[in-house]
Amino acid sequence: MLDQEIIGKLKTILGSDYVSDAAEELFIYSRDQGVQDPHMPDCVVMPGSAPEVQEIIRLAMQKKIPVVPMGGGLLLSGLTVPLKGGIVLDMKRMNRIIEINERSHYAVVEAGTSQGMLDAYLRKHHPGLKHSLPDAPPSATIAGNIAIHGSGHLSQSEGGFHSEMVTGLEVVLPTGELVKFGSCSTVPAWFSRAPLPDLVGLFLGWNGTTGVITKVGIKLYPRPSLHDVMVFMTEDIDLAPMIISRIINTEVAEDINYALAPKPDYLNGFQMTVINVTANSEAEIKMKKQIIRDALHDFYETKEAGFMPVPPNMKAGFLEAPQKALSKFADVRKGGGFEYVGAIMPIEKIPEACRAGMEITARNRITYSLGARIIGRGHCAMFFFAYPFNRVDREEVERVKKALEDTNKTALQLGGIPWKAEVQGQQLILKQMEPETYRVMKKIRDVLDPAGIMNPGNWEVG
Ligand SMILES: Cc1cc2nc3c(=O)[nH]c(=O)nc-3n(C[C@H](O)[C@H](O)[C@H](O)COP(=O)(O)OP(=O)(O)OC[C@H]3O[C@@H](n4cnc5c(N)ncnc54)[C@H](O)[C@@H]3O)c2cc1C
């Protein structure tokens, strides 16, 4: 528990409306929708500016109080749950869109800007441009997503993980300094991380353990006026890598997602590859779809697979970004529990990952949705093992916890790496990491965060 003197200082920095140690509010910040155990924060604050973040961090460093940065809190693996108490730094008030560069195709936003806000702003004011959207609910933030190497609907066609689309960052270091990284550090523009030494990576994939991101420069892409979807079905899991690779090689698909789930019944036993295509004219869409059909022609000639006609109501769902179907599936068991291990792995491992996922869920008596989003031009996939559950059913929660542990181990055995892993998953990764790499991580943590205040418990390198 923080003493009232510290709460008073926080209120002086932020105003009393934006500091709370009320039990009912701490309760909300003590958990997420996943299976990780709750931990109460001592206090929640909502800064409105980078200088306010600096003052909070300086106070926390001086008093050695843990600080957990939080965006939408939608990660499901407990990374914004304050494992050692302290202050949850809710960034949602810092949601200004600072710049849209129409010519150099980037946006600069404050860290608490949500995916939905940037998307809506672009649609209204810059309809020719878009950014890559994850399928997370729209209240997920740009900064929270890049801080864990998220991915989305342009990850296949436009350059990989969202962290790879970052052109620059402004960060409050755990020692309180406000620092810019990327071109914005040297000239007044946020177009690129090159040609400077790339320090942006010190804050990407670190789960908020190296500093508080206050501004993000993120790449924008043309928004073609037309959008269509094709669905390729097969019963043979082993064909998946070949099918996906053929589609990638056409270079005309915007987004490629692979999925397999026991529900609805009529899809049980089939796998779907959902291919999104965009264009600026009907002729272009038609041509792109024909190129994809030609690339897969021999599969449907041999009757091993085929394109599914997509009825209009189903098509409307496939064309959504983010995919609302995912949020609906998250609540399929009712009771609001959802957990997924996204393992970043090579495309050729998809069949083994599918078999392992079905085996793990059968063993632990839970339901599943399995699938993959293709990242880069087939450079890897984010394979998701998704497990919805009823949070009230404690016995089911325990089975999902066990499935999570089995899945993390399996992902590593298959040659993949669990993404946005909860603390236990992070520890499995660190155990397998080259000792020299681990030591470098520790040195970086020690230098950046000498008081050990940033999201302690995560990426814990001892
Ligand atoms: C139904 C569903 C679908 C999903 N689909 C996708 C998907 O397609 N792609 C995808 O990538 N993810 C997906 N997710 C996972 C997750 O919701 C997203 O990655 C989301 O963008 C995370 O953003 P957030 O704002 O909720 O981050 P948070 O959960 O708030 O934070 C994530 C991490 O970043 C840190 N952090 C947050 N803000 C800052 C900051 N300003 N400075 C430093 N560190 C910070 C936190 O401490 C934490 O470690 C999905 C989740 C759900 C529930």
The ligand as an ORCA input file, in Angstrom:
! r2SCAN-3c Opt
* xyz 0 1
  C     -10.254    -10.898    -29.618
  C      -8.805    -10.468    -29.639
  C      -8.120    -10.449    -30.856
  C      -6.774    -10.064    -30.896
  N      -6.146     -9.994    -32.113
  C      -4.878     -9.523    -32.208
  C      -4.243     -9.360    -33.482
  O      -4.804     -9.631    -34.538
  N      -2.969     -8.893    -33.488
  C      -2.318     -8.544    -32.364
  O      -1.186     -8.084    -32.433
  N      -2.892     -8.696    -31.140
  C      -4.142     -9.171    -31.036
  N      -4.738     -9.304    -29.789
  C      -3.925     -9.096    -28.573
  C      -3.962     -7.656    -27.985
  O      -5.252     -7.292    -27.670
  C      -3.372     -6.641    -28.932
  O      -2.028     -6.949    -29.244
  C      -3.462     -5.188    -28.441
  O      -3.121     -4.347    -29.511
  C      -2.593     -4.845    -27.295
  O      -2.756     -3.452    -27.073
  P      -3.225     -2.881    -25.667
  O      -3.342     -1.415    -25.800
  O      -4.412     -3.621    -25.162
  O      -1.925     -3.251    -24.820
  P      -1.824     -3.528    -23.261
  O      -2.388     -4.884    -22.981
  O      -2.344     -2.395    -22.496
  O      -0.236     -3.559    -23.100
  C       0.562     -4.481    -23.791
  C       2.001     -4.450    -23.253
  O       2.609     -3.225    -23.619
  C       2.961     -2.470    -22.469
  N       2.585     -1.083    -22.761
  C       1.345     -0.586    -22.997
  N       1.423      0.726    -23.251
  C       2.722      1.077    -23.151
  C       3.440      2.293    -23.270
  N       2.834      3.439    -23.575
  N       4.774      2.273    -23.076
  C       5.424      1.129    -22.775
  N       4.807     -0.055    -22.657
  C       3.473     -0.082    -22.849
  C       2.199     -3.067    -21.304
  O       2.889     -2.922    -20.088
  C       2.105     -4.530    -21.736
  O       3.273     -5.213    -21.399
  C      -6.089     -9.702    -29.708
  C      -6.784     -9.731    -28.487
  C      -8.128    -10.085    -28.445
  C      -8.838    -10.045    -27.141
*
